[in-house]
Amino acid sequence: MPEICFHHISLTCQDPIAVERFYTKYFGFKRARVVPLGDRQIVFLRGAGIRLELFQATEGRPIPLPERDGYLWPSVRNISFEVDDIDATLKAMGDDARIAFGPLDFQDFIPGWRSVWLWDPTSNLVQLTQGYVDQENPPPLLPE
């Protein structure tokens, strides 16, 4: 089987321009492509080793905003970015850092591991994490 690579995450946005500004300003994304779609457009952003695909919302939100670290039913829980210093990042973001949950300390699992969850301009949850490291020898997946 050929190698499969991750391509993008799609976000449906009430205000795609505000969402684009948020991810370009704070996470280093840049426009990679604009696809005209009638009177709308799809914008691809590239950065942080991934792409985001932004769509214009055409309907209102049918469910409440996610709380804490994300929905508790099957869904995409959040988008996460690794930062060197959560406190410095939040300070640099100022009022754009709309905190949904945290910051939380996970020292009991990994020394120095902390996370905070923010809402982007369309209220998608964005997790900032610092200090996470992979486990040296994680237990294997059990066969079926």
Secondary structure, DSSP 8 states (H G I E B T S, - for coil): -------EEEEEESSHHHHHHHHHHHH--EEEEEEEETTEEEEEEEETTEEEEEEE--S--SS----TTS-SSSS---EEEE-S-HHHHHHHHGGG-EEEEEEEE-TTTSTT-EEEEEE-TT--EEEEEES----SS-------
